[in-house]
Amino acid sequence: MSHSPSRILVVMPAYNEEEAVADVVREVFATVPGVGVLVVDDGSSDATSRRAAEAGATVLRLPINLGVGGAMRAGFKYALQYGYDTVIQVDSDGQHDPRSIPELVSALETHDVVMGARFAGVGDYRVSGPRHWAMVVLSAVLSRIAKTRLTDTTSGFRASGPRAVRLFAVHYPSEYLGDTIESLVIAQRAGLSIAQVPVAMRPRAGGVPSHNPYKAAVYLGRAGMALFVALIRPRLPLSATVAEPSVNAPA
């Protein structure tokens, strides 16, 4: 991993993840020593913030639940303000294996955004039903837009290099699925390069999955809408960023 660990910030959006977040934070520190870890508590009503802080993470508490996109935008702003030029998004439920972080960071040597792809030949993670077909369609469309093969465009395990951090600190979308689908379109239209590396997923270490049967049934429609919104929005040049965005002081 050629990037300096001191310039890398692992951002973990967390909503009521008191069961798993501390173990994930400790595992990140043990696996990639020297990186910063920011847990963005997205309006949790449990002990997520306290458990994360006890494990050594910096905690940024949001007063209300904004969703993953809003939490990540706060994380990008924090990274830019405190001198980090690389951001790694990691789930706080334990599904993302921190041992894959060095591979994501290494791929940033030649790309601006790197996806951790669950369907690229590593591991046995599978989805079915509407979610599966939505992912197939989205991957085909976004691969064409990004001009590279992408097999897992809704992955939340990803790395952003310096240019992407500056862009996303201002323009990271917060709508449902926008944080995954629309962010890739925004990045490509701003001239950033996108790639993927294969990763394996693990079972959740705690908490409640965000997708219930009802959400799975409407996933295809929402995914299509997110892609439509992304495609009709104007391009965002890299110059349309803020040099020093401000965030509230972390807890």
Backbone hydrogen bonds, N-H to C=O, Kabsch-Sander energy under -0.5 kcal/mol:
donor,donor_aa,acceptor,acceptor_aa,energy
7,R,4,S,-2.1
8,I,5,P,-1.7
9,L,86,T,-2.9
10,V,8,I,-0.5
10,V,36,G,-3.3
11,V,9,L,-0.7
11,V,88,I,-2.7
12,M,10,V,-0.5
12,M,38,L,-2.9
14,A,40,V,-2.5
20,A,17,E,-0.9
21,V,17,E,-2.6
24,V,20,A,-2.0
25,V,21,V,-2.4
26,R,22,A,-2.4
27,E,23,D,-2.2
28,V,24,V,-2.3
29,F,25,V,-2.2
30,A,26,R,-2.2
31,T,27,E,-2.2
32,V,28,V,-2.8
35,V,32,V,-1.4
36,G,8,I,-2.7
38,L,10,V,-3.0
39,V,37,V,-0.5
39,V,58,T,-2.9
40,V,12,M,-1.7
40,V,38,L,-0.6
41,D,39,V,-0.9
41,D,60,L,-1.8
42,D,14,A,-3.0
42,D,40,V,-0.9
43,G,41,D,-1.8
43,G,62,L,-0.6
51,R,47,A,-2.7
52,A,48,T,-2.4
53,A,49,S,-2.5
54,E,50,R,-2.4
55,A,51,R,-1.3
56,G,53,A,-1.4
57,A,52,A,-2.1
58,T,37,V,-2.6
60,L,39,V,-2.5
61,R,59,V,-0.6
62,L,41,D,-3.0
62,L,60,L,-0.5
66,L,64,I,-0.6
70,G,66,L,-0.6
71,A,67,G,-2.3
72,M,68,V,-2.8
73,R,69,G,-2.3
74,A,70,G,-1.9
75,G,71,A,-1.7
76,F,72,M,-2.7
77,K,73,R,-2.3
78,Y,74,A,-2.3
79,A,75,G,-2.4
80,L,76,F,-2.3
81,Q,77,K,-2.4
82,Y,78,Y,-2.2
83,G,80,L,-0.8
84,Y,79,A,-2.6
85,D,7,R,-1.4
86,T,7,R,-1.6
87,V,160,S,-2.3
88,I,9,L,-2.5
89,Q,87,V,-0.5
89,Q,158,R,-2.9
90,V,11,V,-2.3
90,V,88,I,-0.5
92,S,13,P,-0.8
94,G,91,D,-0.6
97,D,200,A,-0.6
100,S,97,D,-2.3
101,I,98,P,-1.7
104,L,100,S,-1.9
105,V,101,I,-2.6
106,S,102,P,-2.5
107,A,103,E,-1.8
108,L,104,L,-0.7
108,L,105,V,-1.1
109,E,106,S,-1.7
110,T,107,A,-1.3
111,H,107,A,-0.7
112,D,193,S,-1.6
113,V,193,S,-2.0
114,V,159,A,-2.6
115,M,195,A,-2.9
116,G,157,F,-2.9
117,A,115,M,-0.9
117,A,197,V,-2.7
120,A,117,A,-0.6
131,R,128,S,-0.7
132,H,128,S,-0.6
133,W,129,G,-1.8
134,A,130,P,-2.5
135,M,131,R,-2.3
136,V,132,H,-2.1
137,V,133,W,-2.3
138,L,134,A,-2.8
139,S,135,M,-2.5
140,A,136,V,-1.9
141,V,137,V,-2.5
142,L,138,L,-3.1
143,S,139,S,-2.0
144,R,140,A,-1.4
145,I,141,V,-2.0
146,A,142,L,-2.9
147,K,143,S,-1.0
148,T,143,S,-1.5
155,S,152,D,-1.4
158,R,89,Q,-0.9
158,R,156,G,-0.8
159,A,114,V,-2.7
160,S,87,V,-2.7
161,G,112,D,-3.1
165,V,161,G,-2.6
166,R,162,P,-2.0
167,L,163,R,-1.9
168,F,164,A,-3.2
169,A,165,V,-1.7
170,V,167,L,-1.2
171,H,167,L,-2.4
172,Y,168,F,-1.4
178,G,175,E,-1.6
179,D,175,E,-1.0
180,T,177,L,-0.8
181,I,177,L,-2.7
182,E,177,L,-0.6
183,S,178,G,-1.9
184,L,180,T,-1.0
184,L,181,I,-0.6
185,V,181,I,-1.4
186,I,182,E,-2.8
187,A,183,S,-2.3
188,Q,184,L,-2.4
189,R,185,V,-2.6
190,A,186,I,-1.2
191,G,188,Q,-1.6
192,L,187,A,-2.6
195,A,113,V,-2.2
197,V,115,M,-2.7
199,V,117,A,-2.6
202,R,95,Q,-2.0
205,A,93,D,-3.6
206,G,93,D,-0.5
212,N,210,S,-0.7
216,A,212,N,-2.2
217,A,213,P,-1.7
218,V,214,Y,-1.4
219,Y,215,K,-0.6
219,Y,216,A,-0.6
222,R,218,V,-2.2
223,A,219,Y,-2.8
224,G,220,L,-2.2
225,M,221,G,-2.1
226,A,222,R,-2.7
227,L,223,A,-2.1
228,F,224,G,-2.3
229,V,225,M,-2.7
230,A,226,A,-2.0
231,L,227,L,-2.1
232,I,228,F,-1.6
233,R,229,V,-1.1
240,A,237,P,-2.0
241,T,239,S,-1.2
251,A,59,V,-3.1
